[in-house]
Amino acid sequence: KVINFPKNAFKLDKGLATIIAFLTADGHVYKDLKGFHFYSNNKSTLKELEKIIYKKFRLRGIYGEGSGYGKCFRYKVFNKPVVLFLRDNGAPVGDKMTTSFDVSKWIKKNKTFSKEYLKIIFYCEGCKSKHSKNTYEIKINFNKSERLLRDGIQFMNSLKDMLKKFNIDTTKIWVSKGNLR
């Protein structure tokens, strides 16, 4: 149990932007706010997150197996003060499909933090496919419940606005049946 955190543990920085992005995409903050976890089929990704969390908070988590398709790993961390800090700075709590959330203003306002956040979101939720002989498309997909469809579209618009900072053009947002529950 860590109570004496490092001096800069609760600072808004690139490490925090990384953690928030992973929790938004391939992670989960427990509804009871006791802990959080990350999923990945790539254990080295979780090892990198473990290093970031240890450097920032001096916390060690535990590894386990994840649920879902194929082999998946999970890295869990339990510390209520850190969970409250993550929640207060943009980490969605509970089931993201049925929870309202957006990219935090502190991430949107800072180009370095925006770049890190976008990188992680696209790493976790993006895909690249061939569009024509010489072009590819990069897509991102998030599922949202029907009652929170506007919230999901707002989140995607936030990503689009952040991409504009890097002179990256985007298309309109598409809602498909597979993404609407």
Contacts in CASP RR format, 6 or more apart in sequence:
PFRMAT RR
TARGET T0000
AUTHOR 0000-0000-0000
METHOD contacts of the structure
MODEL  1
KVINFPKNAFKLDKGLATIIAFLTADGHVYKDLKGFHFYSNNKSTLKELE
KIIYKKFRLRGIYGEGSGYGKCFRYKVFNKPVVLFLRDNGAPVGDKMTTS
FDVSKWIKKNKTFSKEYLKIIFYCEGCKSKHSKNTYEIKINFNKSERLLR
DGIQFMNSLKDMLKKFNIDTTKIWVSKGNLR
1 79 0 8 1.000
2 57 0 8 1.000
2 58 0 8 1.000
2 59 0 8 1.000
2 79 0 8 1.000
3 81 0 8 1.000
5 57 0 8 1.000
5 58 0 8 1.000
5 81 0 8 1.000
6 56 0 8 1.000
6 57 0 8 1.000
6 58 0 8 1.000
8 56 0 8 1.000
9 56 0 8 1.000
9 57 0 8 1.000
9 58 0 8 1.000
9 82 0 8 1.000
10 85 0 8 1.000
12 89 0 8 1.000
12 106 0 8 1.000
12 113 0 8 1.000
13 56 0 8 1.000
13 113 0 8 1.000
14 112 0 8 1.000
14 113 0 8 1.000
14 116 0 8 1.000
15 52 0 8 1.000
15 56 0 8 1.000
15 116 0 8 1.000
16 56 0 8 1.000
16 86 0 8 1.000
16 89 0 8 1.000
17 107 0 8 1.000
17 113 0 8 1.000
17 116 0 8 1.000
17 117 0 8 1.000
18 49 0 8 1.000
18 52 0 8 1.000
18 116 0 8 1.000
18 117 0 8 1.000
18 120 0 8 1.000
19 49 0 8 1.000
19 52 0 8 1.000
19 53 0 8 1.000
19 56 0 8 1.000
19 86 0 8 1.000
19 91 0 8 1.000
20 86 0 8 1.000
20 89 0 8 1.000
20 90 0 8 1.000
20 91 0 8 1.000
20 104 0 8 1.000
20 107 0 8 1.000
20 117 0 8 1.000
21 116 0 8 1.000
21 117 0 8 1.000
21 118 0 8 1.000
21 119 0 8 1.000
21 120 0 8 1.000
21 121 0 8 1.000
21 124 0 8 1.000
22 38 0 8 1.000
22 49 0 8 1.000
22 120 0 8 1.000
22 124 0 8 1.000
23 29 0 8 1.000
23 36 0 8 1.000
23 38 0 8 1.000
23 86 0 8 1.000
23 91 0 8 1.000
23 92 0 8 1.000
24 90 0 8 1.000
24 91 0 8 1.000
24 92 0 8 1.000
24 96 0 8 1.000
24 101 0 8 1.000
24 121 0 8 1.000
25 120 0 8 1.000
25 121 0 8 1.000
25 123 0 8 1.000
25 124 0 8 1.000
25 125 0 8 1.000
26 38 0 8 1.000
26 39 0 8 1.000
26 40 0 8 1.000
26 124 0 8 1.000
26 125 0 8 1.000
27 36 0 8 1.000
27 37 0 8 1.000
27 38 0 8 1.000
27 39 0 8 1.000
28 36 0 8 1.000
28 37 0 8 1.000
28 39 0 8 1.000
28 94 0 8 1.000
28 96 0 8 1.000
29 35 0 8 1.000
29 36 0 8 1.000
29 83 0 8 1.000
29 86 0 8 1.000
29 87 0 8 1.000
29 91 0 8 1.000
29 92 0 8 1.000
29 93 0 8 1.000
29 94 0 8 1.000
30 36 0 8 1.000
30 37 0 8 1.000
30 83 0 8 1.000
30 93 0 8 1.000
30 94 0 8 1.000
31 93 0 8 1.000
31 94 0 8 1.000
33 80 0 8 1.000
33 83 0 8 1.000
33 84 0 8 1.000
33 87 0 8 1.000
33 93 0 8 1.000
34 78 0 8 1.000
34 80 0 8 1.000
34 83 0 8 1.000
35 76 0 8 1.000
35 77 0 8 1.000
35 78 0 8 1.000
35 79 0 8 1.000
35 80 0 8 1.000
35 82 0 8 1.000
35 83 0 8 1.000
36 76 0 8 1.000
36 77 0 8 1.000
36 83 0 8 1.000
36 86 0 8 1.000
36 91 0 8 1.000
37 74 0 8 1.000
37 75 0 8 1.000
37 76 0 8 1.000
37 77 0 8 1.000
38 45 0 8 1.000
38 46 0 8 1.000
38 49 0 8 1.000
38 74 0 8 1.000
38 75 0 8 1.000
39 66 0 8 1.000
39 72 0 8 1.000
39 73 0 8 1.000
39 74 0 8 1.000
40 46 0 8 1.000
40 72 0 8 1.000
40 73 0 8 1.000
40 75 0 8 1.000
41 70 0 8 1.000
41 71 0 8 1.000
41 72 0 8 1.000
41 73 0 8 1.000
42 73 0 8 1.000
43 73 0 8 1.000
46 63 0 8 1.000
46 73 0 8 1.000
46 74 0 8 1.000
46 75 0 8 1.000
49 75 0 8 1.000
50 60 0 8 1.000
50 61 0 8 1.000
50 75 0 8 1.000
53 59 0 8 1.000
53 61 0 8 1.000
53 77 0 8 1.000
54 60 0 8 1.000
57 79 0 8 1.000
57 82 0 8 1.000
59 77 0 8 1.000
59 79 0 8 1.000
59 82 0 8 1.000
60 77 0 8 1.000
61 75 0 8 1.000
61 76 0 8 1.000
61 77 0 8 1.000
61 78 0 8 1.000
62 75 0 8 1.000
62 76 0 8 1.000
63 73 0 8 1.000
63 74 0 8 1.000
63 75 0 8 1.000
63 76 0 8 1.000
64 73 0 8 1.000
64 74 0 8 1.000
64 75 0 8 1.000
64 76 0 8 1.000
65 72 0 8 1.000
65 73 0 8 1.000
65 74 0 8 1.000
66 72 0 8 1.000
66 73 0 8 1.000
66 74 0 8 1.000
87 93 0 8 1.000
89 104 0 8 1.000
89 106 0 8 1.000
90 101 0 8 1.000
90 103 0 8 1.000
90 104 0 8 1.000
90 107 0 8 1.000
92 99 0 8 1.000
92 101 0 8 1.000
93 99 0 8 1.000
96 142 0 8 1.000
97 143 0 8 1.000
97 144 0 8 1.000
97 145 0 8 1.000
97 148 0 8 1.000
97 181 0 8 1.000
98 145 0 8 1.000
98 148 0 8 1.000
99 148 0 8 1.000
100 148 0 8 1.000
100 151 0 8 1.000
101 151 0 8 1.000
101 155 0 8 1.000
102 151 0 8 1.000
102 154 0 8 1.000
102 155 0 8 1.000
102 158 0 8 1.000
103 117 0 8 1.000
103 155 0 8 1.000
103 158 0 8 1.000
103 159 0 8 1.000
103 162 0 8 1.000
106 113 0 8 1.000
107 113 0 8 1.000
107 114 0 8 1.000
107 117 0 8 1.000
108 114 0 8 1.000
108 158 0 8 1.000
108 161 0 8 1.000
108 162 0 8 1.000
111 165 0 8 1.000
114 162 0 8 1.000
114 165 0 8 1.000
115 166 0 8 1.000
117 162 0 8 1.000
118 159 0 8 1.000
118 162 0 8 1.000
118 163 0 8 1.000
118 166 0 8 1.000
121 140 0 8 1.000
121 159 0 8 1.000
122 138 0 8 1.000
122 140 0 8 1.000
125 140 0 8 1.000
125 141 0 8 1.000
125 142 0 8 1.000
126 138 0 8 1.000
126 139 0 8 1.000
126 140 0 8 1.000
126 141 0 8 1.000
127 138 0 8 1.000
127 139 0 8 1.000
127 140 0 8 1.000
127 141 0 8 1.000
128 136 0 8 1.000
128 137 0 8 1.000
128 138 0 8 1.000
128 139 0 8 1.000
129 136 0 8 1.000
129 137 0 8 1.000
129 139 0 8 1.000
130 136 0 8 1.000
131 137 0 8 1.000
140 156 0 8 1.000
140 159 0 8 1.000
141 179 0 8 1.000
142 152 0 8 1.000
142 155 0 8 1.000
142 156 0 8 1.000
142 179 0 8 1.000
143 178 0 8 1.000
143 179 0 8 1.000
143 180 0 8 1.000
143 181 0 8 1.000
144 151 0 8 1.000
144 152 0 8 1.000
144 179 0 8 1.000
144 180 0 8 1.000
144 181 0 8 1.000
145 180 0 8 1.000
145 181 0 8 1.000
146 180 0 8 1.000
146 181 0 8 1.000
149 175 0 8 1.000
149 180 0 8 1.000
153 173 0 8 1.000
153 175 0 8 1.000
156 173 0 8 1.000
157 173 0 8 1.000
160 170 0 8 1.000
160 173 0 8 1.000
163 170 0 8 1.000
164 170 0 8 1.000
END
